[in-house]
């Protein structure tokens, strides 16, 4: 899952980024409204975490513009503005949830999970494919009835392939599913994750489309 964190406070931003990556989310962090609007043009995110008091374009304006342009990704406002009118404005502008600073980390993570379950990117929580059973919300999997241990990035690669079974997913798309900005991407990282997945699922489970990427074998 790839999240966009829009937060101008360095201390809060660093803390949130660290926690989210520890929870196996790919995170891009921007510090002002204008950078947020630029990042949103990529249309690669599953959830937005939005502060309201931003330099440049204010957070509420970012939200309004994003929704006006047809953006459908769930938005969680995370702000120090706790007055009821601010909450009402944020929700009416298109936010899906509203969390007031200071907040409990466990509550933040629970709200993120809830929004992802409800969001477009997580319409299928339980996925079955050729003996593989995956619970997207719980990050668990089994294969032919046996529990399957998948480290976070292997799970993310498999999830990206399951989003389009039978279709080719490029290496660039796979990298974007597991790495945020500023994270070093080793040149053969995806190949290594695919190798480990094949050892667990069988060598023919994932096909290599030379020069393009990978896809799940449908038969």
Order of alpha helices (4+ residues) and beta strands (2+ residues): beta-alpha-beta-alpha-beta-alpha-beta-alpha-beta-alpha-beta-beta-beta-beta-alpha-beta-alpha-alpha-beta-beta
